[in-house]
Amino acid sequence: MDLVLTINIILEYLEPTEEMLLAADVNEDGMVNVQDLVQIVELILR
C-alpha cells in the first residue's frame, strides 16, 4: 500500500475499495488509522 493513498484514506479524501482497505490495514485491527501508517513506514525503513 502506498503511503499517500493510506493518508488519503485516513483523512477521508479518498473513497477506498475493499481491496484498498484490506491492504492499508497493516495491523489487521479492522480500521485504517495512523498506527497502520506508522507500521508501513517502519516496513519501508527496514
N, CA, C and O atoms as a GROMACS GRO file, in nm:
protein
  184
    1MET      N    1   0.085  -0.118   0.000
    1MET     CA    2   0.000   0.000   0.000
    1MET      C    3   0.089   0.123   0.000
    1MET      O    4   0.192   0.128   0.067
    2ASP      N    5   0.049   0.219  -0.074
    2ASP     CA    6   0.119   0.346  -0.091
    2ASP      C    7   0.091   0.437   0.029
    2ASP      O    8  -0.022   0.444   0.077
    3LEU      N    9   0.194   0.507   0.078
    3LEU     CA   10   0.177   0.598   0.192
    3LEU      C   11   0.076   0.708   0.163
    3LEU      O   12  -0.008   0.740   0.246
    4VAL      N   13   0.086   0.766   0.044
    4VAL     CA   14  -0.005   0.876   0.009
    4VAL      C   15  -0.150   0.828   0.004
    4VAL      O   16  -0.240   0.896   0.052
    5LEU      N   17  -0.172   0.711  -0.054
    5LEU     CA   18  -0.308   0.656  -0.057
    5LEU      C   19  -0.360   0.628   0.084
    5LEU      O   20  -0.476   0.655   0.115
    6THR      N   21  -0.273   0.576   0.170
    6THR     CA   22  -0.314   0.548   0.308
    6THR      C   23  -0.350   0.676   0.381
    6THR      O   24  -0.449   0.680   0.454
    7ILE      N   25  -0.271   0.781   0.362
    7ILE     CA   26  -0.303   0.910   0.424
    7ILE      C   27  -0.437   0.962   0.373
    7ILE      O   28  -0.518   1.012   0.451
    8ASN      N   29  -0.459   0.950   0.243
    8ASN     CA   30  -0.586   0.996   0.186
    8ASN      C   31  -0.704   0.916   0.239
    8ASN      O   32  -0.813   0.972   0.258
    9ILE      N   33  -0.686   0.788   0.264
    9ILE     CA   34  -0.792   0.707   0.323
    9ILE      C   35  -0.819   0.752   0.466
    9ILE      O   36  -0.934   0.768   0.506
   10ILE      N   37  -0.712   0.773   0.544
   10ILE     CA   38  -0.727   0.816   0.683
   10ILE      C   39  -0.798   0.951   0.692
   10ILE      O   40  -0.886   0.970   0.777
   11LEU      N   41  -0.761   1.044   0.604
   11LEU     CA   42  -0.820   1.178   0.606
   11LEU      C   43  -0.954   1.184   0.533
   11LEU      O   44  -1.016   1.290   0.524
   12GLU      N   45  -0.997   1.070   0.480
   12GLU     CA   46  -1.125   1.056   0.410
   12GLU      C   47  -1.132   1.144   0.285
   12GLU      O   48  -1.239   1.193   0.249
   13TYR      N   49  -1.017   1.164   0.218
   13TYR     CA   50  -1.013   1.234   0.090
   13TYR      C   51  -1.042   1.139  -0.025
   13TYR      O   52  -1.068   1.182  -0.137
   14LEU      N   53  -1.038   1.009   0.003
   14LEU     CA   54  -1.049   0.906  -0.098
   14LEU      C   55  -1.151   0.802  -0.052
   14LEU      O   56  -1.149   0.761   0.064
   15GLU      N   57  -1.238   0.760  -0.141
   15GLU     CA   58  -1.332   0.651  -0.111
   15GLU      C   59  -1.263   0.521  -0.152
   15GLU      O   60  -1.259   0.488  -0.271
   16PRO      N   61  -1.210   0.447  -0.055
   16PRO     CA   62  -1.131   0.328  -0.088
   16PRO      C   63  -1.219   0.208  -0.127
   16PRO      O   64  -1.333   0.196  -0.083
   17THR      N   65  -1.161   0.122  -0.210
   17THR     CA   66  -1.226  -0.005  -0.240
   17THR      C   67  -1.200  -0.101  -0.124
   17THR      O   68  -1.119  -0.072  -0.036
   18GLU      N   69  -1.268  -0.213  -0.125
   18GLU     CA   70  -1.248  -0.314  -0.020
   18GLU      C   71  -1.103  -0.363  -0.021
   18GLU      O   72  -1.044  -0.385   0.085
   19GLU      N   73  -1.047  -0.380  -0.140
   19GLU     CA   74  -0.909  -0.426  -0.151
   19GLU      C   75  -0.811  -0.324  -0.094
   19GLU      O   76  -0.714  -0.360  -0.028
   20MET      N   77  -0.838  -0.197  -0.118
   20MET     CA   78  -0.752  -0.091  -0.064
   20MET      C   79  -0.758  -0.090   0.088
   20MET      O   80  -0.655  -0.073   0.153
   21LEU      N   81  -0.875  -0.108   0.145
   21LEU     CA   82  -0.889  -0.112   0.290
   21LEU      C   83  -0.813  -0.229   0.350
   21LEU      O   84  -0.745  -0.215   0.451
   22LEU      N   85  -0.825  -0.344   0.287
   22LEU     CA   86  -0.754  -0.462   0.337
   22LEU      C   87  -0.603  -0.443   0.328
   22LEU      O   88  -0.531  -0.484   0.419
   23ALA      N   89  -0.555  -0.382   0.221
   23ALA     CA   90  -0.412  -0.360   0.205
   23ALA      C   91  -0.359  -0.254   0.302
   23ALA      O   92  -0.247  -0.266   0.351
   24ALA      N   93  -0.439  -0.152   0.330
   24ALA     CA   94  -0.395  -0.043   0.418
   24ALA      C   95  -0.401  -0.081   0.565
   24ALA      O   96  -0.332  -0.021   0.647
   25ASP      N   97  -0.482  -0.179   0.600
   25ASP     CA   98  -0.498  -0.221   0.740
   25ASP      C   99  -0.386  -0.317   0.777
   25ASP      O  100  -0.408  -0.438   0.789
   26VAL      N  101  -0.267  -0.263   0.795
   26VAL     CA  102  -0.146  -0.343   0.816
   26VAL      C  103  -0.153  -0.423   0.946
   26VAL      O  104  -0.112  -0.539   0.949
   27ASN      N  105  -0.204  -0.364   1.051
   27ASN     CA  106  -0.208  -0.435   1.179
   27ASN      C  107  -0.336  -0.518   1.196
   27ASN      O  108  -0.358  -0.578   1.302
   28GLU      N  109  -0.419  -0.522   1.094
   28GLU     CA  110  -0.538  -0.608   1.088
   28GLU      C  111  -0.631  -0.591   1.207
   28GLU      O  112  -0.681  -0.689   1.263
   29ASP      N  113  -0.655  -0.464   1.246
   29ASP     CA  114  -0.748  -0.439   1.355
   29ASP      C  115  -0.886  -0.395   1.305
   29ASP      O  116  -0.974  -0.361   1.384
   30GLY      N  117  -0.905  -0.397   1.173
   30GLY     CA  118  -1.034  -0.362   1.116
   30GLY      C  119  -1.052  -0.214   1.087
   30GLY      O  120  -1.158  -0.172   1.040
   31MET      N  121  -0.949  -0.133   1.116
   31MET     CA  122  -0.956   0.011   1.091
   31MET      C  123  -0.827   0.055   1.023
   31MET      O  124  -0.720  -0.002   1.047
   32VAL      N  125  -0.838   0.156   0.938
   32VAL     CA  126  -0.719   0.216   0.879
   32VAL      C  127  -0.696   0.346   0.954
   32VAL      O  128  -0.778   0.438   0.948
   33ASN      N  129  -0.582   0.354   1.024
   33ASN     CA  130  -0.554   0.472   1.105
   33ASN      C  131  -0.404   0.500   1.108
   33ASN      O  132  -0.327   0.438   1.035
   34VAL      N  133  -0.363   0.592   1.193
   34VAL     CA  134  -0.223   0.633   1.200
   34VAL      C  135  -0.132   0.517   1.239
   34VAL      O  136  -0.017   0.513   1.196
   35GLN      N  137  -0.180   0.425   1.317
   35GLN     CA  138  -0.099   0.310   1.355
   35GLN      C  139  -0.058   0.230   1.232
   35GLN      O  140   0.055   0.182   1.224
   36ASP      N  141  -0.150   0.215   1.138
   36ASP     CA  142  -0.116   0.146   1.013
   36ASP      C  143  -0.012   0.224   0.936
   36ASP      O  144   0.081   0.165   0.880
   37LEU      N  145  -0.026   0.354   0.932
   37LEU     CA  146   0.070   0.439   0.862
   37LEU      C  147   0.210   0.425   0.922
   37LEU      O  148   0.308   0.414   0.849
   38VAL      N  149   0.220   0.424   1.054
   38VAL     CA  150   0.349   0.407   1.122
   38VAL      C  151   0.410   0.271   1.087
   38VAL      O  152   0.530   0.262   1.064
   39GLN      N  153   0.329   0.168   1.083
   39GLN     CA  154   0.381   0.036   1.051
   39GLN      C  155   0.428   0.028   0.906
   39GLN      O  156   0.526  -0.040   0.877
   40ILE      N  157   0.360   0.096   0.815
   40ILE     CA  158   0.404   0.098   0.676
   40ILE      C  159   0.540   0.167   0.666
   40ILE      O  160   0.629   0.120   0.595
   41VAL      N  161   0.557   0.278   0.736
   41VAL     CA  162   0.685   0.350   0.735
   41VAL      C  163   0.794   0.261   0.794
   41VAL      O  164   0.905   0.257   0.740
   42GLU      N  165   0.765   0.191   0.901
   42GLU     CA  166   0.865   0.101   0.962
   42GLU      C  167   0.904  -0.008   0.864
   42GLU      O  168   1.022  -0.044   0.857
   43LEU      N  169   0.809  -0.062   0.788
   43LEU     CA  170   0.841  -0.165   0.690
   43LEU      C  171   0.930  -0.109   0.580
   43LEU      O  172   1.021  -0.178   0.533
   44ILE      N  173   0.906   0.012   0.538
   44ILE     CA  174   0.986   0.076   0.434
   44ILE      C  175   1.129   0.098   0.482
   44ILE      O  176   1.224   0.077   0.407
   45LEU      N  177   1.144   0.140   0.606
   45LEU     CA  178   1.276   0.175   0.659
   45LEU      C  179   1.360   0.055   0.701
   45LEU      O  180   1.477   0.072   0.736
   46ARG      N  181   1.305  -0.063   0.700
   46ARG     CA  182   1.381  -0.182   0.738
   46ARG      C  183   1.483  -0.216   0.636
   46ARG      O  184   1.556  -0.313   0.652
   0.00000   0.00000   0.00000
